[in-house]
Amino acid sequence: MKTPFKPPLVAHFICLTAFTLSLSTETVAAQDNVVSLRTEPANTLEVLVEPENTITLTISGNDNGGFGQSWPALPAFAAATIQPGVLSQTGFGNQIDLSVLGSDNLFAIAQNGSNNRAFGQITGTGNTALVMQTGHANVAVFHQHGNGNSVAISQSSW
């Protein structure tokens, strides 16, 4: 039997953030809150959020996120930029709504700027998804259904 990896993930939040991770929910409202995330079974994530950002994340399944792993099938520009399992927002008005239903899915989203947005749904096994947005008012929406799909989105605006 595989022993679940339980990373000591800590994120500092100065926003309203809601998490649903394997049947546990953490909601934070106010300033200077610290949330420690424990995901079971074996979902691995790192979440970085700055002021006035919102992340809504739902994960159901095993071995999702992939924090500490490497990308198996993404272009070099994407694979070298951010590692799997990282959700990062810098700036203000950024938002991530991500739903992952299945197992062995790797994903990462990095947003830097203002009002970036990113909405995604991954359903299945062995999918990889990466969204990187810099600048202002980028929007990326993706849906992956099935097994072995890969997507890499990079957007910049100035």
C-alpha positions in Angstrom: 0.0 0.0 0.0 1.3 3.4 -1.0 1.9 5.9 1.9 0.4 9.3 1.0 2.9 12.2 0.9 1.8 15.0 3.2 3.8 18.1 2.4 4.0 20.9 4.9 2.6 23.6 2.6 2.1 27.0 4.0 0.6 30.0 2.2 0.2 33.6 3.4 -3.1 35.1 2.4 -4.3 38.6 2.4 -7.6 37.9 0.6 -10.6 35.6 0.6 -9.6 32.1 -0.4 -11.6 28.9 -0.4 -10.0 25.4 -0.7 -11.6 22.0 -1.1 -9.0 19.3 -1.0 -9.9 15.7 -0.6 -13.0 16.3 1.6 -11.5 19.0 3.8 -12.3 22.7 3.5 -10.4 25.7 4.6 -11.8 29.2 4.2 -9.9 32.4 5.1 -11.3 35.9 5.3 -9.4 38.9 6.7 -5.7 39.9 6.6 -2.4 38.3 7.4 -3.8 34.8 7.8 -1.6 31.7 7.4 -3.1 28.6 6.1 -1.4 25.2 6.2 -2.6 22.8 3.6 -2.6 19.1 4.0 -3.8 17.1 1.1 -4.8 13.5 1.1 -4.2 11.1 -0.5 -1.0 12.2 -2.1 -2.1 15.4 -3.9 0.8 17.8 -3.8 0.6 21.6 -4.1 2.2 24.9 -3.4 0.0 28.0 -3.3 1.4 31.6 -3.3 -1.1 34.4 -3.1 -0.7 38.2 -2.6 -3.3 40.9 -1.8 -6.8 41.0 -3.4 -6.5 37.6 -5.1 -9.0 34.7 -5.1 -8.2 31.0 -5.6 -10.9 28.4 -5.6 -9.5 24.9 -6.0 -11.2 21.6 -6.0 -9.3 18.4 -6.2 -10.7 14.9 -6.1 -8.5 11.8 -6.8 -5.0 10.7 -6.1 -1.5 12.0 -7.0 -2.7 15.3 -8.5 -0.7 18.6 -8.5 2.8 17.1 -8.8 4.7 19.6 -6.7 8.4 18.5 -6.8 7.9 16.5 -10.0 9.0 17.5 -13.5 6.8 18.1 -16.6 6.7 15.0 -18.8 5.4 16.6 -22.1 5.4 20.4 -22.2 7.3 22.7 -24.5 10.7 23.9 -23.2 9.5 27.4 -22.5 6.8 26.1 -20.2 8.7 23.3 -18.5 11.6 25.6 -17.5 9.3 28.4 -16.1 7.2 26.8 -13.3 7.1 23.4 -11.7 4.0 21.3 -11.4 1.7 21.8 -8.5 2.4 25.6 -8.1 -0.4 28.1 -8.1 1.0 31.6 -7.9 -0.5 35.1 -8.2 1.3 38.4 -7.9 -0.5 41.7 -8.3 -4.1 42.4 -7.7 -7.5 41.2 -8.9 -6.1 37.9 -10.1 -8.4 34.9 -9.8 -7.9 31.1 -10.3 -10.9 28.7 -10.4 -9.6 25.2 -11.0 -11.3 21.8 -10.7 -9.3 18.6 -10.9 -11.2 15.3 -10.9 -9.1 12.2 -11.5 -5.7 11.0 -10.8 -2.0 11.6 -11.8 -2.8 15.0 -13.2 0.0 17.7 -13.2 -0.9 21.4 -13.3 0.4 24.8 -12.5 -0.9 28.4 -12.9 1.2 31.5 -12.5 -0.4 35.0 -12.9 1.5 38.3 -12.6 -0.2 41.6 -13.0 -3.8 42.6 -12.6 -7.2 41.1 -13.4 -5.6 38.1 -15.1 -8.3 35.3 -14.4 -7.8 31.6 -15.3 -10.5 29.1 -15.2 -9.8 25.4 -15.8 -11.2 21.9 -15.4 -9.2 18.7 -15.6 -11.1 15.4 -15.7 -9.4 12.1 -16.2 -5.9 10.6 -15.7 -2.4 11.6 -16.7 -3.2 15.1 -18.0 -0.9 18.1 -17.8 -2.0 21.8 -17.8 0.1 25.0 -17.5 -1.2 28.6 -17.7 1.2 31.6 -17.4 -0.2 35.1 -17.7 1.6 38.4 -17.3 0.2 41.9 -17.6 -3.4 43.1 -17.4 -6.8 41.6 -18.2 -5.6 38.2 -19.6 -8.2 35.5 -19.5 -7.5 31.8 -20.1 -10.1 29.1 -20.0 -9.4 25.4 -20.6 -11.1 22.1 -20.2 -9.4 18.7 -20.4 -11.4 15.6 -20.5 -10.0 12.2 -20.9 -6.5 10.8 -20.5 -3.0 12.0 -21.5 -3.9 15.5 -22.6 -1.4 18.4 -22.4 -1.9 22.1 -22.7 0.5 25.0 -22.2 -0.9 28.6 -22.4 1.4 31.7 -22.1 -0.1 35.2 -22.5 1.4 38.6 -22.0 0.0 42.1 -22.3 1.3 45.5 -21.5 
